[in-house]
Amino acid sequence: MLGRTVAFPPHVGRPHRAKAVSIGAVCLLLLAGCGDSGGTQDDSAGGGSGGGGLGLGGEGAGTAEQGGSGGINGSGGSQGGDAPEGGGGGGGPEPGGKPGPDNTGVPPGTVLTQVPGMEITTPGAVIEDVEILDCVSVNAPNVTIRRSIIRCTGNYPVRIHEGASLLIEDSEIAASGGIATSGIAFGNYTARRLDVHGAADGFKADSNVVIEDCWIHDLWLGEGDHADGIQTTGGSNVIVRRNFIDIVDHGNGHGGNPNSCLQGGDENAPNGDWLFEDNWLYGGGWVVNFSGSAGNNQFSNNRFGRGEAEVPGQPDYPEYGPIVVYGDVDVSGNVWDDDGTPAE
């Protein structure tokens, strides 16, 4: 259940000393009430800490990819509202470095304040350094969430509605197993350096999406579920790069099966202008199963894991093969992670 609707002022100056901000002041800013204050985050590591204080601050500008106008991946398409870019945060993986517990999620030492779930309705709202104790509904453009944990007991820990857009970085999505269908849904967002776990799918990615330097792992494998790291039912202008998508059952399953690291159907719209590169992909039947019906799709330089099942009854992975694609998809440079030989 969400907390009360949060109508943020678009720009509230951040205090320079986060630890000196009173919890009452933060509650007043959030307008939705707060729980007890959280402690110091020290178990979800990320590369260097970013500046800024508790609660709200700043106002970003720019598209979900790199600032300015236009679509993602050079297509010039509409993004449905600019996603803010500004501000610092944790450092992502070094070039060639695999995302994991040491370089995704909330940077160590970050002081978090507990707040309830929220619906965000003010354009340009910035939310930082909080532990959100339920789901987040984004109903405004240019929203930013940084250095935060979202603990959701509903279907979508983070949901971006039509006409809204979101930049979320250096944060953790901790979904409730058996309830959440996807960590983040559906389109018009940029996700960087996230630790995503607990949902049936890591991300749902429709149009105008960037997912980079994220760690997707320990998905909920419920009976009848077919967990996907990233799933789409059709869309365009999507970049997925330098992520570690691990859908292997490490003992967290409940009768279901890992399906694909990328499941790309086109039931609702044709898939076009997808760039999927430099990812680590572990687990699934077909690790990548994608229909590129709209063209200009590229899958390159990804590294595929393979190994024996860790749980009795689960198949060795990948069960069928690394990649199957349909339509206009350029596939090149993909290798097995263990020995660097071509993965075909």
C-alpha positions in Angstrom: 0.0 0.0 0.0 1.3 3.4 -0.9 1.6 6.3 1.6 -0.2 9.5 1.0 0.5 11.4 -2.2 3.7 13.4 -2.0 3.7 16.8 -3.7 7.3 17.8 -3.6 8.6 21.4 -4.1 10.6 21.2 -7.3 13.7 22.6 -5.8 14.7 22.4 -2.1 18.3 23.2 -1.2 20.1 20.2 0.3 21.8 20.7 3.7 25.5 20.4 3.6 25.6 18.2 6.7 23.2 15.3 6.2 23.7 13.9 9.7 22.7 17.1 11.3 19.2 17.3 9.7 16.5 16.4 12.1 14.1 13.6 11.3 11.2 15.9 12.0 12.4 18.3 9.3 12.7 15.5 6.8 9.2 14.3 7.7 7.8 17.8 7.1 9.4 17.9 3.7 8.0 14.6 2.7 4.5 15.6 3.7 3.6 11.9 4.1 4.8 11.0 7.6 7.8 9.0 8.5 8.7 5.9 10.5 11.6 5.6 12.9 14.9 6.9 11.5 17.0 4.4 9.8 20.6 3.5 10.6 23.8 3.8 8.6 23.8 1.7 5.4 26.8 -0.5 5.5 25.9 -3.7 3.9 24.9 -2.6 0.4 28.1 -1.3 -0.9 28.7 0.9 -3.9 31.7 2.7 -5.3 32.4 6.2 -3.8 29.8 8.1 -1.9 28.1 11.1 -3.5 27.5 14.5 -2.1 24.2 16.0 -0.9 22.1 15.7 2.2 19.0 13.9 3.5 15.6 14.1 1.9 15.2 16.4 -1.0 17.4 18.6 -3.1 18.4 19.9 -6.4 16.7 19.8 -9.7 18.2 17.9 -12.7 17.8 18.3 -16.4 18.5 16.3 -19.4 17.2 13.2 -21.0 17.4 9.7 -19.5 20.6 9.0 -21.4 22.9 12.0 -21.3 21.2 15.4 -21.1 19.6 17.5 -23.8 16.6 16.6 -25.9 15.9 13.7 -28.2 15.5 9.9 -27.8 17.7 7.3 -26.3 20.3 5.5 -28.5 20.4 8.3 -31.1 17.0 7.7 -32.5 15.5 11.1 -31.7 12.4 9.6 -30.3 10.2 11.1 -27.6 11.0 10.2 -24.1 7.8 11.3 -22.5 9.5 13.8 -20.2 13.1 14.5 -19.5 14.8 12.5 -16.8 17.1 14.5 -14.6 20.8 13.9 -14.7 22.4 16.1 -12.0 24.1 15.3 -8.8 26.7 12.8 -7.7 26.5 9.2 -6.4 28.4 6.0 -6.1 30.9 5.0 -8.6 30.0 2.3 -11.1 32.1 -0.7 -12.2 35.5 0.0 -13.5 35.8 -0.6 -17.2 35.4 -4.3 -17.7 34.3 -4.8 -14.0 31.3 -7.0 -13.2 28.5 -5.3 -11.1 28.0 -6.9 -7.7 27.7 -6.1 -4.0 30.7 -3.9 -3.9 29.7 -1.4 -6.7 25.9 -1.3 -6.8 23.2 -0.2 -4.3 23.5 2.4 -1.6 27.1 3.5 -1.0 28.5 2.5 2.4 28.3 5.0 5.1 25.1 6.6 3.7 22.7 7.6 6.5 19.1 6.6 5.6 15.9 7.9 7.0 12.8 5.7 7.0 9.8 7.0 5.2 6.5 5.4 4.0 5.7 4.4 0.4 4.8 7.4 -1.8 3.2 8.7 -5.0 5.3 11.4 -6.5 3.3 14.1 -8.4 5.6 17.1 -8.6 7.9 17.5 -11.7 11.6 17.7 -10.8 11.2 16.1 -7.4 14.5 14.7 -5.9 14.5 12.0 -3.3 17.8 11.1 -1.6 19.1 9.0 1.3 15.9 7.4 2.4 14.7 3.9 3.2 11.2 3.7 1.6 9.0 1.2 3.4 6.6 0.4 0.6 6.2 1.0 -3.2 6.9 4.2 -5.2 4.5 5.4 -7.8 6.0 8.0 -10.2 3.4 10.3 -11.7 5.6 13.3 -12.7 8.4 14.0 -15.2 12.1 14.6 -14.2 11.9 12.7 -10.9 15.2 11.5 -9.3 15.8 8.9 -6.6 19.4 8.5 -5.3 21.1 6.5 -2.6 17.9 4.9 -1.3 16.4 1.5 -0.5 12.9 0.7 -1.6 11.2 -2.2 0.3 7.9 -2.9 -1.4 5.2 -5.4 -0.5 3.2 -4.8 -3.7 3.4 -5.7 -7.4 5.7 -3.0 -8.5 8.3 -1.5 -6.1 8.8 1.3 -8.6 6.2 2.1 -11.3 6.6 4.9 -13.8 3.2 6.0 -15.2 2.4 7.5 -18.6 3.9 10.9 -19.0 6.3 10.5 -16.1 10.0 9.8 -16.2 12.6 8.8 -13.6 16.4 8.7 -13.0 17.2 6.2 -10.2 20.8 5.5 -9.2 22.9 4.0 -6.4 19.9 2.4 -4.9 18.5 -1.0 -3.9 15.2 -2.5 -4.9 14.3 -5.1 -2.3 11.0 -6.6 -3.5 8.9 -8.9 -1.4 9.2 -12.5 -2.7 6.0 -14.0 -4.1 4.3 -10.6 -4.5 6.3 -8.3 -6.7 6.1 -9.0 -10.4 8.9 -6.6 -11.4 11.4 -4.4 -9.6 10.9 -1.4 -11.9 8.2 -0.9 -14.6 7.5 0.1 -17.4 9.2 2.8 -19.5 10.8 6.3 -19.6 13.5 5.7 -17.0 17.2 5.4 -16.5 18.6 3.0 -13.9 22.2 3.1 -12.8 24.2 1.0 -10.3 21.1 -0.6 -8.8 21.0 -3.8 -6.7 17.7 -5.4 -7.7 16.4 -8.6 -6.1 13.3 -10.4 -4.8 10.8 -9.9 -7.7 9.8 -12.3 -10.3 11.4 -10.1 -13.0 14.1 -7.6 -12.4 13.0 -4.9 -14.9 10.1 -4.4 -17.3 11.5 -2.3 -20.1 9.1 -0.8 -22.7 10.3 2.3 -24.5 12.9 4.9 -23.7 14.9 3.0 -21.1 18.5 2.9 -20.0 19.7 0.1 -17.6 23.4 0.2 -16.9 25.9 -1.1 -14.3 23.2 -2.9 -12.4 23.2 -6.2 -10.5 20.0 -8.3 -11.0 20.0 -11.4 -8.8 18.1 -13.7 -6.5 14.8 -13.3 -8.3 11.7 -15.0 -6.9 11.2 -18.3 -8.6 7.7 -19.2 -7.5 5.7 -22.2 -8.7 4.5 -21.5 -12.2 6.8 -18.4 -12.5 9.3 -18.0 -15.3 11.6 -15.4 -14.0 13.3 -12.9 -16.4 16.1 -10.5 -15.6 14.7 -8.0 -18.1 11.4 -8.4 -19.8 9.6 -6.5 -22.6 6.4 -7.0 -24.5 7.5 -4.4 -27.1 9.2 -1.1 -27.3 12.0 1.0 -28.7 15.0 3.1 -27.8 16.4 0.9 -25.1 20.0 0.6 -23.9 21.1 -2.3 -21.6 24.8 -2.3 -20.9 27.4 -3.5 -18.4 24.9 -5.3 -16.2 25.3 -8.6 -14.3 22.0 -10.4 -14.8 22.2 -13.6 -12.7 18.9 -15.6 -12.7 20.5 -18.9 -11.6 18.6 -20.5 -8.8 21.0 -20.2 -5.9 18.7 -21.9 -3.5 16.0 -19.2 -3.4 13.6 -21.0 -5.7 10.0 -22.0 -4.8 9.1 -24.4 -7.6 9.6 -22.1 -10.6 12.2 -21.9 -13.3 14.6 -19.2 -14.5 13.5 -18.3 -18.0 15.7 -15.7 -19.7 18.1 -12.9 -18.8 16.4 -11.0 -21.6 12.9 -12.0 -22.7 11.9 -9.7 -25.6 8.4 -10.3 -26.9 6.5 -8.0 -29.2 3.0 -8.6 -28.2 2.2 -5.0 -27.5 4.6 -3.2 -29.9 7.5 -4.0 -32.3 11.0 -4.0 -30.8 13.4 -1.6 -32.4 16.5 0.4 -31.6 17.7 -1.9 -28.8 21.4 -1.8 -27.8 22.3 -4.7 -25.6 26.1 -4.8 -25.0 28.8 -5.7 -22.5 26.6 -7.6 -20.1 27.2 -10.7 -18.0 24.3 -13.1 -18.4 23.9 -16.2 -16.2 21.1 -18.7 -16.1 17.9 -19.4 -18.0 16.7 -21.7 -20.8 17.5 -19.5 -23.7 19.6 -16.8 -22.0 18.5 -14.3 -24.5 15.2 -14.7 -26.4 14.3 -11.6 -28.4 12.1 -10.6 -31.3 13.5 -7.6 -33.2 10.6 -7.0 -35.4 11.1 -3.2 -35.8 14.8 -3.4 -36.7 18.1 -1.7 -35.7 18.7 -4.0 -32.8 22.3 -4.8 -31.7 23.5 -7.6 -29.3 27.2 -7.5 -28.9 30.1 -8.3 -26.6 28.1 -10.0 -23.9 29.5 -12.7 -21.7 27.4 -15.8 -21.0 27.8 -18.0 -17.9 27.4 -21.7 -17.9 27.5 -24.2 -15.1 25.9 -27.0 -13.2 22.6 -26.6 -11.4 23.0 -25.6 -7.7 19.6 -26.9 -6.7 18.3 -30.5 -7.2 15.7 -30.6 -10.0 17.0 -27.5 -11.8 18.7 -28.0 -15.2 22.3 -27.1 -15.8 22.5 -23.7 -17.4 21.9 -22.5 -20.0 19.4 -25.3 -20.7 18.9 -24.7 -24.4 21.6 -22.2 -25.5 22.9 -18.7 -25.1 20.8 -16.7 -27.6 17.9 -17.0 -30.0 16.7 -14.0 -31.9 14.1 -13.3 -34.6 13.8 -10.4 -37.1 16.3 -7.6 -37.6 19.0 -8.2 -34.9 22.7 -7.8 -35.3 24.5 -10.4 -33.1 28.3 -10.2 -32.7 31.2 -10.7 -30.3 29.3 -12.7 -27.7 31.5 -15.2 -25.7 31.4 -17.7 -22.9 32.5 -16.1 -19.7 34.7 -19.0 -18.6 37.0 -19.3 -21.6 36.2 -16.5 -24.0 35.1 -18.8 -26.9 32.2 -17.7 -29.1 28.8 -18.2 -27.6 26.5 -19.0 -30.4 
